[in-house]
Amino acid sequence: MINKSYMILLLSFISMCLVYCKENEEIVVNYPDPVYPGRKTEVFAREVVSSENREHSTVTFSNDGKELYFTRQYKENEIDRHDILVMRYSEGEWSGPEKVSFTSDFLDDGTTFTTDGKKLFFGSRRSAAVHGKGRKDTDIWYVERTEDGFGKPVNVGFPVNSDANEGFPCLTNDNTLYFHSDRGENANMDLFYSKYVNGKYTQPVRLPSRINTEYGEGAVYVSSDGSYMFFVRIKIENNSFNTDLMFSTKNNKDDWREPISLKQKLGLTGDDIIHARVSPDNKYIFILDHGDIKWITADIIQELRKESNIK
């Protein structure tokens, strides 16, 4: 006869294993585009996600891969709008894009989820609130999941937000928040990070000069483990506006290496906002390029890592 205490321990062990397997099961994403890309960037979900309008951020998938968020720029009654849209996967099909429940009449842009999927961070010029008028600068906000969808938007507040622009947030596994801002003496956009300590975000730290240059840097994406990043470098020279997608890895001193340029490597146009993000299954890189959202296999990241590690 099996000892009762042994049975309790055995059942407890099995239960722990089931929980572990559930938390670590492979994420499966059913993409709303039947033609998957290879090592060349292709337009993603043409006429559904990449539309006749201009998209203003790349896609963000929910942690389970069943929701897809992106920002669309368009005119409505002669008014420029930047709305966050969502598509949902259910019963083998994706819904069409629709405005999120927390949309505003002002610019909303650049989404990212916390690791547990319970909060969605985004940038917005919605008022915090000054007589119903939108702010002149962008702040970082978040909404929390509820049983009915998302709750009311919450301003992340000081010290992350300031009187300058803060936007395109990105969160790593330890909830470190990366974002861009034009705060301080430098009028250009720079990249910052803020650690999450005891339930609060700490004073933001500007990334090193090899990342933040005399040009502008923005739209940062840092991998969930914090080991590599994509960001956009913005150059305005002789009244000419040009952007480049950059890539960097960390060295053994936990510092960022000199970034490498990806514009020519990935065949990007480089004359519009470029914003990159990796899918939750780590299979594809999604890139905003010249108003379209494109995708390419994430296999190239290993090659980019090797090249970055040499610098």
BAFI-3210 file (N, C-alpha, C; in Angstrom, 3 decimals, decimal comma, padded with zeros to 6 digits):
// residues 311
n [1|2|3|4|5|6|7|8|9|10|11|12|13|14|15|16|17|18|19|20|21|22|23|24|25|26|27|28|29|30|31|32|33|34|35|36|37|38|39|40|41|42|43|44|45|46|47|48|49|50|51|52|53|54|55|56|57|58|59|60|61|62|63|64|65|66|67|68|69|70|71|72|73|74|75|76|77|78|79|80|81|82|83|84|85|86|87|88|89|90|91|92|93|94|95|96|97|98|99|100|101|102|103|104|105|106|107|108|109|110|111|112|113|114|115|116|117|118|119|120|121|122|123|124|125|126|127|128|129|130|131|132|133|134|135|136|137|138|139|140|141|142|143|144|145|146|147|148|149|150|151|152|153|154|155|156|157|158|159|160|161|162|163|164|165|166|167|168|169|170|171|172|173|174|175|176|177|178|179|180|181|182|183|184|185|186|187|188|189|190|191|192|193|194|195|196|197|198|199|200|201|202|203|204|205|206|207|208|209|210|211|212|213|214|215|216|217|218|219|220|221|222|223|224|225|226|227|228|229|230|231|232|233|234|235|236|237|238|239|240|241|242|243|244|245|246|247|248|249|250|251|252|253|254|255|256|257|258|259|260|261|262|263|264|265|266|267|268|269|270|271|272|273|274|275|276|277|278|279|280|281|282|283|284|285|286|287|288|289|290|291|292|293|294|295|296|297|298|299|300|301|302|303|304|305|306|307|308|309|310|311]
n.u [000,852|000,496|002,091|000,311|001,377|003,393|001,886|000,673|002,908|003,711|001,537|001,654|004,086|003,525|001,580|003,086|004,783|002,982|002,135|004,563|005,058|002,890|003,475|005,715|005,144|005,296|004,778|002,286|001,715|-000,742|-000,509|-001,988|-001,458|-000,966|001,361|004,507|007,513|010,967|014,372|014,196|012,699|009,180|005,973|003,598|000,567|-000,989|-003,271|-004,835|-003,497|-001,195|-002,130|-003,933|-003,663|-001,276|000,686|001,670|003,144|004,931|003,753|002,390|002,145|-000,069|000,862|000,087|-000,198|-002,643|-003,781|-003,367|-001,766|-001,502|-000,605|-002,470|-002,308|-004,382|-006,852|-009,744|-012,644|-011,113|-009,277|-006,207|-005,554|-004,208|-004,572|-004,683|-005,085|-006,721|-006,581|-008,163|-007,687|-009,683|-011,309|-010,004|-009,802|-008,892|-010,079|-011,177|-009,285|-009,913|-010,703|-009,082|-010,466|-009,630|-008,971|-008,245|-009,038|-006,732|-003,227|-002,306|-000,038|002,513|002,848|003,263|003,514|003,484|005,453|003,786|001,495|-000,580|-000,712|-000,835|001,308|001,634|002,177|000,892|-000,856|-002,988|-004,934|-003,856|-005,398|-005,967|-008,263|-009,644|-008,068|-005,606|-002,305|000,723|002,988|004,092|003,170|003,856|001,592|-000,552|-002,775|-004,760|-005,554|-008,863|-011,719|-013,533|-012,160|-010,084|-009,029|-009,358|-007,168|-003,947|-001,676|001,798|003,438|005,711|009,017|009,289|007,706|007,813|008,019|008,728|008,762|007,836|007,915|007,004|007,293|009,039|009,229|011,205|011,879|012,255|010,735|012,000|011,825|012,151|012,469|011,912|012,936|012,897|013,905|015,776|018,930|019,666|018,233|017,576|016,005|016,522|017,520|016,323|016,321|014,389|014,418|012,361|011,508|010,526|007,810|007,797|008,874|012,197|014,469|014,995|017,628|019,971|020,953|024,284|026,791|027,584|025,282|023,297|023,659|024,893|022,846|019,296|017,706|015,343|012,196|012,711|013,381|013,865|015,082|013,329|014,991|016,850|019,207|019,747|019,077|016,895|016,747|015,779|017,670|017,833|018,495|018,943|019,965|021,098|018,484|017,358|015,637|016,323|016,228|017,460|017,595|018,910|021,102|022,118|024,131|024,698|027,778|030,145|030,258|027,836|027,141|026,209|027,158|028,853|026,516|025,162|024,315|021,218|019,820|020,630|021,245|018,771|017,253|015,744|013,828|014,404|013,630|011,607|009,735|011,067|010,463|011,023|010,139|010,072|008,350|006,222|006,771|009,323|010,017|009,818|010,747|009,218|008,805|008,362|008,242|008,443|005,708|004,464|003,984|006,386|007,791|010,245|012,263|013,344|015,676|017,906|018,834|020,767|023,002|023,305|023,910|026,470|027,955|027,649|028,930|031,583|032,220]
n.v [-001,202|002,231|004,834|007,478|010,058|010,014|009,886|012,406|014,064|013,199|013,933|016,675|017,209|016,470|018,351|020,735|020,294|020,335|022,995|024,257|023,319|024,444|027,181|027,315|026,390|026,222|029,161|029,636|031,257|032,215|033,639|036,488|036,326|034,410|033,880|033,357|035,155|035,000|035,488|038,032|041,210|041,510|042,890|042,963|041,289|042,619|045,199|044,597|044,786|046,346|049,027|051,223|053,560|055,235|053,368|053,738|052,559|049,532|046,084|044,804|041,885|040,213|038,374|035,713|035,509|035,938|038,357|041,348|044,383|047,666|050,930|053,230|055,833|058,342|060,380|061,913|063,488|065,671|065,807|064,866|061,639|059,309|056,261|053,486|050,228|047,021|043,531|040,360|036,886|034,111|030,994|030,028|032,200|035,593|038,676|041,754|044,890|047,081|049,989|050,324|049,970|051,980|054,176|057,597|061,045|062,154|061,840|058,462|055,819|053,292|050,413|048,086|045,062|044,034|041,412|039,513|039,947|041,473|044,217|046,862|049,017|052,312|055,171|058,534|061,566|062,383|064,318|065,220|066,308|068,977|071,132|069,598|069,594|068,222|067,175|068,960|067,539|064,086|061,476|058,508|055,931|053,443|050,608|048,332|044,881|043,647|041,687|042,419|043,430|046,088|048,380|051,824|054,244|054,915|057,354|056,958|058,646|060,794|059,629|058,965|060,192|063,556|067,139|067,078|065,110|061,721|058,388|055,397|052,947|050,101|046,941|044,798|041,428|041,794|043,960|046,358|049,523|050,754|053,626|056,490|059,956|063,544|065,071|067,296|069,034|068,336|068,711|066,770|063,533|060,994|057,767|056,079|054,310|052,902|051,432|049,037|049,160|047,993|048,344|050,777|053,056|053,980|056,852|057,828|056,655|057,785|056,147|055,031|057,094|055,870|054,823|056,895|059,580|062,598|062,796|062,028|059,517|056,885|055,042|052,482|048,966|046,415|043,180|040,590|039,390|041,326|041,376|042,244|044,936|046,864|050,000|053,270|055,548|058,971|061,309|064,635|066,486|069,162|069,997|067,582|064,654|061,645|058,213|055,370|051,920|050,502|048,163|046,556|044,816|043,532|043,675|041,692|043,224|044,198|046,339|048,408|047,643|049,228|050,218|048,580|049,292|048,656|049,292|048,949|046,230|044,993|045,950|048,339|051,388|053,740|056,436|057,189|056,857|054,240|051,286|048,537|045,217|042,079|039,015|037,201|034,462|034,463|034,176|035,958|039,226|042,315|045,257|048,706|050,474|053,104|053,682|051,234|048,006|045,598|042,254|039,796|036,849|035,888|034,548|035,860|037,301|035,977|036,148|038,902|039,302|038,101|039,790|042,193|041,581|041,633|044,270]
n.w [000,000|-000,852|000,819|002,451|002,799|000,941|-001,397|-001,366|-001,670|-004,194|-005,819|-005,482|-006,685|-009,346|-009,925|-009,792|-011,955|-014,082|-013,985|-014,523|-017,120|-018,432|-018,210|-019,730|-022,232|-025,797|-027,671|-030,020|-032,965|-035,167|-038,075|-039,745|-042,502|-045,222|-046,627|-045,740|-044,919|-046,092|-046,030|-046,929|-046,705|-046,627|-047,453|-044,880|-044,445|-046,533|-047,385|-045,230|-042,663|-043,456|-045,118|-047,451|-046,156|-043,992|-041,862|-038,454|-036,501|-035,841|-035,607|-032,536|-030,771|-028,530|-025,551|-025,847|-028,521|-029,748|-030,148|-031,999|-032,311|-033,683|-034,987|-036,864|-039,203|-040,381|-042,140|-040,805|-041,329|-042,192|-040,177|-038,743|-037,629|-035,265|-034,525|-032,286|-033,307|-033,120|-033,755|-033,497|-032,807|-033,250|-033,129|-035,403|-037,134|-037,994|-036,778|-038,365|-038,391|-035,646|-033,660|-030,497|-027,190|-025,508|-026,990|-028,023|-028,900|-029,624|-030,521|-030,390|-029,811|-030,501|-028,878|-026,100|-024,222|-020,762|-019,225|-018,018|-019,414|-018,458|-018,503|-020,870|-022,371|-023,801|-025,987|-025,789|-026,625|-025,254|-022,984|-019,710|-017,382|-019,451|-019,536|-021,411|-023,667|-025,879|-024,936|-025,724|-025,796|-025,858|-023,661|-021,677|-021,161|-019,572|-019,796|-017,939|-017,975|-017,615|-016,572|-018,437|-020,560|-021,126|-018,582|-017,443|-018,968|-017,559|-016,555|-016,624|-015,211|-013,250|-012,487|-015,176|-017,214|-018,485|-019,034|-021,612|-024,689|-024,440|-025,571|-027,502|-025,806|-024,377|-022,851|-020,824|-019,545|-016,771|-016,303|-016,852|-018,281|-021,456|-023,557|-025,751|-025,577|-025,700|-023,675|-021,497|-022,169|-024,738|-027,784|-029,566|-030,071|-027,671|-026,297|-023,400|-020,220|-017,549|-014,436|-012,721|-009,499|-006,404|-007,034|-008,369|-010,945|-011,549|-011,621|-014,937|-017,080|-019,393|-022,371|-023,409|-025,169|-027,529|-028,458|-028,213|-030,177|-031,867|-033,553|-033,848|-031,840|-031,629|-031,082|-029,786|-029,469|-027,239|-026,644|-024,829|-022,917|-022,639|-024,135|-026,735|-029,085|-031,238|-032,878|-034,091|-036,015|-036,544|-038,978|-039,854|-042,348|-044,297|-044,809|-045,371|-044,543|-042,985|-042,092|-040,230|-039,483|-036,601|-034,899|-031,900|-029,477|-026,120|-024,250|-022,278|-020,055|-019,545|-021,120|-023,931|-027,258|-030,068|-032,456|-035,435|-038,849|-040,497|-042,761|-045,517|-045,419|-044,970|-046,993|-046,721|-047,075|-045,666|-045,486|-043,855|-040,769|-038,908|-037,260|-035,261|-034,182|-032,467|-032,939|-030,555|-030,656|-031,450|-034,144|-036,255|-037,477|-037,294|-039,124|-039,397|-042,309|-044,412|-044,144|-044,456|-042,940|-042,591|-042,788|-041,798|-041,638|-038,378|-038,169|-039,021|-036,902|-035,385|-037,032|-037,080|-034,425|-034,260|-035,930|-034,568|-032,164|-032,842|-033,095]
ca.u [000,000|001,285|001,985|-000,516|002,261|004,080|000,922|000,501|004,103|003,707|000,536|002,166|005,139|002,870|000,927|004,133|005,260|001,953|002,198|005,796|004,880|001,939|004,130|006,819|004,746|005,655|003,751|001,940|001,056|-001,326|-000,390|-003,020|-000,858|-000,646|002,674|005,535|008,716|012,253|015,425|013,939|011,522|007,967|004,864|002,820|-000,897|-001,333|-004,670|-005,495|-002,675|-000,569|-003,283|-003,712|-003,244|000,075|000,757|002,570|003,971|004,889|002,755|002,667|001,262|-000,241|001,807|-000,377|-000,244|-004,023|-004,185|-002,370|-001,974|-000,645|-001,148|-002,753|-002,432|-005,335|-007,649|-011,173|-013,225|-009,997|-008,450|-005,233|-005,721|-003,251|-005,340|-004,237|-006,073|-006,504|-007,192|-008,229|-007,749|-010,634|-011,921|-009,290|-009,854|-008,583|-011,042|-010,618|-008,795|-010,869|-010,094|-009,070|-011,469|-009,056|-008,506|-008,590|-009,100|-005,390|-002,295|-001,990|001,000|003,591|002,349|004,088|002,919|004,308|005,734|002,622|000,393|-001,698|-000,730|-000,400|001,854|001,578|002,396|-000,329|-000,924|-004,238|-004,755|-003,726|-006,170|-005,943|-009,469|-010,061|-007,168|-004,505|-001,001|001,611|004,002|003,604|003,490|003,657|000,421|-000,826|-004,102|-004,670|-006,602|-009,925|-012,577|-014,314|-011,264|-009,072|-009,526|-009,094|-005,741|-003,246|-000,412|002,893|003,831|007,099|009,996|009,366|007,170|008,309|007,400|009,160|008,090|008,240|007,075|007,413|007,828|009,345|009,470|011,921|011,321|012,294|009,908|012,740|011,109|012,944|011,628|012,662|012,524|013,736|014,124|017,133|019,550|019,758|016,928|017,307|015,436|017,491|016,962|016,463|015,684|014,017|014,223|011,156|011,989|009,514|006,548|007,891|009,934|013,273|014,904|015,491|019,055|020,232|021,879|025,614|026,978|027,694|023,897|022,755|024,670|024,451|021,595|018,195|017,471|014,006|011,480|013,578|012,871|014,882|014,615|012,786|016,088|017,713|020,536|019,948|018,069|016,726|016,242|015,888|018,542|017,225|019,456|018,411|021,128|020,794|017,029|016,974|015,273|016,672|016,260|018,138|017,352|020,177|021,080|023,236|024,087|025,437|029,023|030,190|030,199|026,448|027,093|025,832|028,214|028,631|025,447|025,375|023,218|020,474|019,036|021,004|021,196|017,398|016,583|014,756|013,895|015,164|013,225|010,400|009,894|011,317|010,231|011,124|009,716|010,133|007,109|006,364|007,351|010,712|010,237|009,820|010,939|008,269|009,462|007,633|009,115|007,763|004,268|003,997|004,581|007,024|008,327|011,384|012,584|014,214|016,925|019,019|019,305|022,007|024,079|023,489|024,604|027,888|028,564|027,673|029,896|032,926|032,447]
ca.v [000,000|003,444|005,737|008,659|011,217|009,887|010,242|013,866|014,640|012,863|014,776|018,043|017,278|016,441|019,647|021,710|020,030|020,795|024,451|024,622|023,059|025,429|028,473|027,268|025,797|027,036|030,073|029,409|032,419|032,009|034,976|036,838|036,423|033,007|033,767|033,725|035,667|034,374|036,414|039,302|041,840|041,505|043,608|042,074|041,345|043,750|045,635|044,320|045,534|047,378|049,485|052,398|054,611|055,059|052,809|054,599|051,727|048,143|045,323|044,217|040,773|039,860|037,324|034,418|035,562|035,955|039,737|042,069|045,824|048,559|052,288|053,690|057,275|058,610|061,586|061,732|064,841|066,597|065,808|063,777|060,730|058,230|055,368|052,118|049,258|045,658|042,386|039,238|035,554|033,244|029,936|029,856|033,381|036,904|039,743|042,920|045,900|048,005|050,837|049,790|050,588|053,110|055,178|058,983|061,919|062,676|060,822|057,274|055,201|052,503|049,582|046,988|044,364|043,512|039,992|038,713|040,236|042,120|045,649|047,297|050,377|052,997|056,610|059,266|063,002|062,693|065,266|064,649|066,784|070,436|071,674|068,783|069,728|067,276|067,703|069,243|066,495|062,725|060,779|057,066|055,512|052,009|050,106|047,023|043,946|043,303|040,629|042,982|044,007|046,931|049,432|053,196|054,549|055,508|057,992|056,358|059,685|061,126|060,391|058,543|061,283|064,895|068,157|066,790|063,962|060,344|057,515|054,074|052,167|048,682|046,333|043,529|040,462|042,314|045,181|047,574|050,257|051,525|054,558|057,649|061,242|064,688|065,848|067,762|070,058|067,860|068,849|065,558|062,414|060,033|056,558|056,001|053,174|053,103|050,148|048,899|048,760|048,115|048,821|052,115|053,264|054,831|057,956|057,303|056,775|057,909|055,141|055,615|057,929|055,071|054,645|058,246|060,385|063,958|062,660|061,602|058,075|056,652|053,806|051,383|047,648|045,609|041,808|040,325|039,091|042,504|041,116|042,970|045,954|047,607|051,355|054,090|056,729|060,005|062,319|065,749|067,173|069,932|069,953|066,235|063,783|060,263|057,336|054,088|050,963|050,115|046,949|046,490|043,776|043,866|042,958|040,976|044,206|044,660|047,640|048,266|047,780|050,135|049,627|048,388|049,773|047,575|049,796|048,249|044,786|044,506|046,541|049,311|052,658|054,631|057,841|057,333|056,255|052,789|050,752|047,077|044,438|040,640|038,322|036,469|033,135|034,716|033,674|037,012|040,627|043,196|046,550|049,777|051,056|053,937|053,613|049,844|047,084|044,492|041,229|039,018|035,802|036,293|033,784|036,770|037,912|035,323|036,732|040,273|039,193|037,834|041,005|043,188|041,168|041,944|045,716]
ca.w [000,000|-000,966|001,952|002,167|002,690|-000,345|-002,435|-001,344|-002,273|-005,610|-006,474|-005,462|-007,702|-010,657|-010,093|-010,088|-013,308|-015,007|-013,990|-015,215|-018,548|-018,943|-018,303|-020,670|-023,486|-026,951|-028,158|-031,418|-033,551|-036,485|-038,648|-040,727|-043,828|-045,543|-047,272|-044,775|-045,576|-045,848|-045,621|-047,594|-046,120|-047,430|-046,840|-044,017|-044,486|-047,392|-047,444|-043,956|-041,714|-044,285|-045,889|-048,300|-045,232|-043,477|-040,515|-037,698|-035,618|-036,258|-034,857|-031,223|-030,461|-027,125|-025,159|-026,339|-029,976|-030,245|-030,401|-032,782|-032,175|-034,447|-035,086|-038,229|-039,400|-041,461|-041,963|-040,542|-041,329|-042,364|-038,960|-038,698|-036,491|-035,050|-033,660|-032,045|-033,766|-032,637|-034,433|-032,558|-033,414|-032,557|-033,943|-036,660|-037,993|-037,444|-037,016|-039,026|-037,443|-035,047|-032,639|-029,144|-026,314|-024,787|-027,945|-027,713|-030,071|-029,827|-030,988|-029,588|-030,633|-029,928|-027,784|-025,600|-023,092|-019,680|-019,405|-017,622|-020,313|-017,748|-018,793|-022,185|-022,334|-025,086|-025,938|-026,129|-026,366|-024,572|-021,882|-018,370|-018,499|-019,416|-020,156|-022,538|-024,800|-025,892|-024,578|-026,844|-025,780|-025,698|-022,415|-021,670|-020,395|-019,636|-019,422|-017,285|-018,391|-016,677|-017,104|-019,545|-021,564|-020,508|-017,714|-017,869|-019,136|-016,416|-016,892|-015,851|-014,274|-012,971|-013,277|-016,577|-018,039|-018,170|-019,881|-022,980|-025,307|-024,139|-026,374|-027,970|-024,684|-024,549|-021,539|-020,781|-018,588|-015,403|-016,329|-017,181|-019,316|-022,419|-024,307|-026,246|-025,024|-026,066|-022,456|-021,214|-023,018|-026,110|-028,441|-030,323|-029,346|-027,154|-025,690|-021,949|-019,558|-016,151|-013,764|-011,898|-008,168|-005,346|-007,574|-008,948|-011,917|-011,035|-012,479|-016,211|-017,396|-020,829|-022,874|-023,660|-026,348|-028,751|-028,898|-028,381|-030,854|-032,159|-034,294|-032,994|-031,713|-031,088|-031,400|-029,356|-029,079|-026,563|-026,478|-023,492|-021,996|-022,559|-024,711|-027,989|-029,347|-032,475|-032,691|-035,286|-035,950|-037,378|-039,408|-040,634|-042,890|-045,507|-044,963|-045,806|-043,416|-043,295|-040,924|-040,402|-038,418|-036,007|-034,067|-030,965|-028,445|-024,906|-024,033|-020,998|-018,974|-019,525|-021,787|-025,331|-028,249|-031,195|-033,282|-036,874|-039,681|-041,141|-043,894|-046,742|-045,190|-045,028|-048,139|-046,251|-047,794|-044,799|-045,528|-043,060|-039,449|-038,913|-035,917|-035,345|-033,018|-032,725|-032,567|-029,286|-030,877|-031,865|-035,498|-037,270|-037,125|-037,969|-039,288|-040,067|-043,313|-045,400|-043,965|-044,502|-041,977|-043,301|-041,898|-042,286|-040,670|-037,275|-038,228|-039,283|-035,655|-034,974|-037,837|-036,613|-033,126|-034,505|-036,477|-033,483|-031,144|-033,315|-032,971]
c.u [000,884|001,023|001,237|000,352|003,001|003,167|000,731|001,688|004,138|002,733|000,994|003,222|004,541|002,219|001,933|004,642|004,274|001,966|003,419|005,648|003,955|002,628|005,192|006,444|005,041|004,472|003,542|001,182|000,553|-001,426|-001,485|-002,453|-000,395|000,734|003,743|006,796|009,934|013,237|015,342|012,669|010,370|006,887|003,979|001,324|-001,389|-002,849|-005,469|-004,780|-001,978|-001,607|-002,912|-003,362|-001,805|000,005|001,847|003,301|003,935|003,916|003,292|001,662|001,106|000,645|001,401|-000,517|-001,627|-004,603|-003,028|-002,720|-001,021|-001,342|-001,312|-002,929|-003,364|-006,078|-009,117|-011,782|-012,130|-009,109|-007,502|-005,445|-004,582|-003,901|-004,649|-005,375|-005,724|-007,220|-007,131|-008,401|-008,670|-011,242|-011,328|-009,286|-009,453|-009,725|-010,380|-010,129|-009,932|-010,171|-010,135|-010,059|-010,954|-008,533|-008,951|-008,679|-007,748|-004,473|-002,121|-001,055|001,862|003,220|003,360|003,421|003,950|004,466|004,544|001,394|-000,759|-001,791|-000,213|000,035|001,785|001,888|001,126|-000,164|-002,257|-003,954|-004,596|-004,396|-006,255|-007,138|-009,852|-009,171|-006,042|-003,199|-000,199|002,711|003,340|004,061|003,312|002,524|000,353|-002,291|-003,920|-005,827|-007,596|-010,726|-013,343|-013,455|-010,135|-009,737|-009,213|-007,587|-005,173|-001,931|000,692|003,463|005,334|007,752|010,108|008,891|007,670|007,534|007,812|008,363|008,690|007,329|007,741|008,058|008,107|009,737|010,211|011,326|011,290|011,555|010,722|012,068|012,099|012,004|012,505|012,091|013,451|013,921|015,566|017,643|019,615|018,375|016,575|016,651|016,556|016,766|017,304|015,937|015,411|013,740|012,977|011,567|010,895|008,223|006,578|009,023|010,928|013,625|015,502|016,975|019,214|021,225|023,185|025,719|027,169|026,311|023,273|023,833|024,179|023,181|020,471|018,071|016,091|013,479|012,290|012,785|014,034|014,306|014,197|013,873|017,089|019,052|020,787|018,843|018,079|016,307|016,427|016,836|018,039|018,252|018,742|019,602|020,752|019,307|016,523|016,758|015,552|016,729|016,947|017,781|018,689|019,998|022,311|023,022|024,871|026,727|029,020|030,227|028,804|026,319|026,816|027,014|027,853|027,592|025,843|024,119|022,545|019,760|019,360|020,897|019,798|016,607|015,486|014,922|014,615|014,754|011,919|010,668|010,101|011,237|010,206|010,670|009,712|008,861|007,307|006,886|008,792|011,027|010,376|010,122|009,942|008,840|008,512|008,589|008,285|006,238|003,670|004,663|005,104|007,510|009,396|011,698|013,566|015,506|018,128|019,583|020,617|023,201|024,367|024,217|026,106|028,600|028,693|028,745|031,330|033,247|032,841]
c.v [001,247|004,355|007,015|009,906|011,220|010,311|011,756|014,551|014,412|013,749|016,232|018,232|017,326|017,782|020,729|021,536|020,537|022,311|024,917|024,445|024,076|026,762|028,498|026,613|026,765|027,902|029,810|030,625|032,052|033,373|035,243|037,112|035,019|032,809|034,271|034,185|034,805|035,423|037,755|039,903|041,855|042,301|042,612|042,346|042,562|043,946|045,283|045,082|046,677|047,833|050,631|053,620|054,356|054,471|053,589|053,856|050,326|047,383|044,880|043,103|040,644|038,655|035,935|034,397|035,675|037,351|040,436|043,550|046,577|049,913|052,674|055,197|057,525|059,908|061,215|063,121|065,909|066,718|064,615|062,941|059,715|057,297|054,021|051,189|047,878|044,672|041,209|037,915|034,656|032,261|029,878|031,045|034,639|037,861|040,848|043,913|046,777|048,810|050,151|050,570|051,856|054,198|056,574|059,781|062,533|061,535|059,716|056,413|054,255|051,686|048,524|046,379|044,079|042,005|039,120|039,002|040,998|043,613|045,902|048,754|050,983|054,474|057,329|060,755|063,376|063,573|064,545|065,501|068,284|070,959|070,912|068,867|068,701|067,935|068,015|068,189|065,146|062,158|059,279|056,729|053,989|051,739|048,700|046,150|043,727|042,160|041,106|043,591|044,771|047,995|050,801|053,442|055,272|056,107|057,411|057,354|059,895|059,940|059,961|059,654|062,634|065,911|068,004|065,604|062,653|059,415|056,218|053,258|050,714|048,113|045,013|042,636|040,967|043,645|046,467|048,222|051,059|052,433|055,654|058,929|062,332|065,631|066,336|068,779|069,640|067,897|067,614|064,505|061,473|058,848|056,506|054,655|053,531|051,746|050,190|048,322|049,032|048,773|050,203|052,163|054,287|055,932|057,405|057,594|056,824|056,836|055,797|056,302|057,123|054,730|056,003|059,170|061,823|063,964|062,287|060,089|057,853|055,272|052,567|050,104|046,884|044,217|041,559|040,015|040,239|042,365|041,827|043,990|046,425|049,024|052,132|055,257|057,736|061,085|063,378|066,593|067,863|069,856|068,608|065,351|062,340|059,436|056,020|053,196|050,437|048,885|046,938|045,336|044,247|043,065|042,303|041,908|044,830|046,054|047,418|048,510|048,831|049,504|049,491|048,819|048,610|048,011|049,035|046,740|044,229|045,117|047,519|050,630|053,718|056,080|058,075|056,719|054,750|052,293|049,240|046,417|042,966|039,981|037,495|035,044|033,221|034,219|034,773|038,373|041,443|044,608|047,530|050,474|051,790|053,757|052,233|049,040|045,881|043,454|040,417|037,972|036,298|035,481|034,699|037,388|037,286|035,879|038,163|040,280|039,012|039,076|042,076|042,852|041,479|043,427|046,106]
c.w [000,000|000,227|001,560|001,986|001,361|-001,488|-002,516|-002,002|-003,775|-006,384|-006,536|-006,548|-009,103|-010,956|-010,457|-011,511|-014,351|-015,117|-014,768|-016,716|-019,170|-019,162|-019,396|-022,001|-024,634|-027,384|-029,642|-031,925|-034,941|-037,161|-039,682|-042,111|-044,185|-046,149|-046,313|-045,496|-045,286|-045,372|-046,367|-046,994|-047,124|-046,703|-046,101|-044,166|-045,268|-047,460|-046,185|-042,843|-042,449|-045,310|-046,818|-047,463|-044,800|-042,073|-039,763|-036,583|-036,185|-035,367|-033,496|-031,000|-028,954|-026,822|-025,643|-027,857|-030,572|-030,411|-031,107|-032,741|-033,093|-034,541|-036,546|-038,237|-040,582|-041,167|-041,757|-040,389|-041,338|-041,119|-039,005|-037,444|-036,473|-034,038|-033,491|-032,433|-033,224|-033,548|-033,473|-033,302|-032,592|-033,547|-035,350|-037,591|-037,239|-037,749|-037,819|-037,988|-036,931|-033,960|-031,278|-028,276|-025,647|-025,728|-027,537|-029,008|-030,386|-030,245|-029,951|-030,426|-029,818|-028,706|-027,357|-024,376|-022,001|-019,877|-019,046|-018,476|-019,691|-018,012|-020,204|-022,084|-023,734|-024,894|-026,356|-025,842|-025,715|-023,360|-020,565|-017,272|-018,359|-020,210|-021,425|-023,756|-024,713|-025,508|-025,837|-026,921|-025,546|-024,360|-022,603|-020,693|-020,373|-019,314|-018,861|-017,730|-017,252|-017,283|-018,329|-020,648|-020,915|-019,652|-018,274|-017,983|-017,915|-016,903|-016,010|-014,847|-014,158|-012,246|-014,739|-017,497|-017,543|-019,002|-021,337|-023,527|-024,809|-024,934|-026,760|-026,845|-025,076|-023,196|-021,679|-019,690|-017,152|-015,276|-016,449|-018,380|-020,167|-023,202|-024,897|-025,669|-025,534|-024,879|-022,358|-022,221|-024,478|-026,753|-029,263|-029,440|-028,921|-026,541|-024,205|-021,457|-018,103|-015,529|-012,874|-010,543|-007,135|-005,846|-008,192|-009,973|-011,396|-012,040|-013,775|-016,420|-018,909|-021,256|-023,309|-025,020|-027,633|-029,303|-029,194|-028,934|-031,026|-032,997|-033,320|-032,975|-031,093|-031,422|-031,042|-029,102|-028,471|-026,346|-025,033|-022,471|-021,891|-023,240|-026,041|-028,182|-030,789|-032,095|-033,986|-035,023|-036,981|-037,690|-040,234|-041,077|-044,194|-045,857|-045,483|-044,581|-043,804|-042,023|-041,263|-039,216|-037,923|-035,119|-033,169|-029,986|-027,225|-024,822|-022,658|-019,789|-018,868|-020,116|-023,271|-026,259|-029,289|-032,125|-034,748|-037,619|-040,413|-042,418|-045,188|-046,593|-045,394|-046,178|-047,755|-046,977|-046,989|-044,832|-044,774|-041,690|-039,594|-037,477|-036,022|-034,053|-033,404|-032,201|-031,296|-029,440|-031,372|-033,273|-036,538|-036,656|-037,945|-037,971|-039,979|-041,022|-044,359|-045,348|-044,067|-043,394|-042,755|-042,290|-042,611|-041,227|-039,604|-037,236|-038,400|-038,005|-035,194|-035,752|-037,387|-035,271|-033,347|-035,011|-035,400|-032,456|-031,536|-033,056|-031,553]
res [m|i|n|k|s|y|m|i|l|l|l|s|f|i|s|m|c|l|v|y|c|k|e|n|e|e|i|v|v|n|y|p|d|p|v|y|p|g|r|k|t|e|v|f|a|r|e|v|v|s|s|e|n|r|e|h|s|t|v|t|f|s|n|d|g|k|e|l|y|f|t|r|q|y|k|e|n|e|i|d|r|h|d|i|l|v|m|r|y|s|e|g|e|w|s|g|p|e|k|v|s|f|t|s|d|f|l|d|d|g|t|t|f|t|t|d|g|k|k|l|f|f|g|s|r|r|s|a|a|v|h|g|k|g|r|k|d|t|d|i|w|y|v|e|r|t|e|d|g|f|g|k|p|v|n|v|g|f|p|v|n|s|d|a|n|e|g|f|p|c|l|t|n|d|n|t|l|y|f|h|s|d|r|g|e|n|a|n|m|d|l|f|y|s|k|y|v|n|g|k|y|t|q|p|v|r|l|p|s|r|i|n|t|e|y|g|e|g|a|v|y|v|s|s|d|g|s|y|m|f|f|v|r|i|k|i|e|n|n|s|f|n|t|d|l|m|f|s|t|k|n|n|k|d|d|w|r|e|p|i|s|l|k|q|k|l|g|l|t|g|d|d|i|i|h|a|r|v|s|p|d|n|k|y|i|f|i|l|d|h|g|d|i|k|w|i|t|a|d|i|i|q|e|l|r|k|e|s|n|i|k]
***
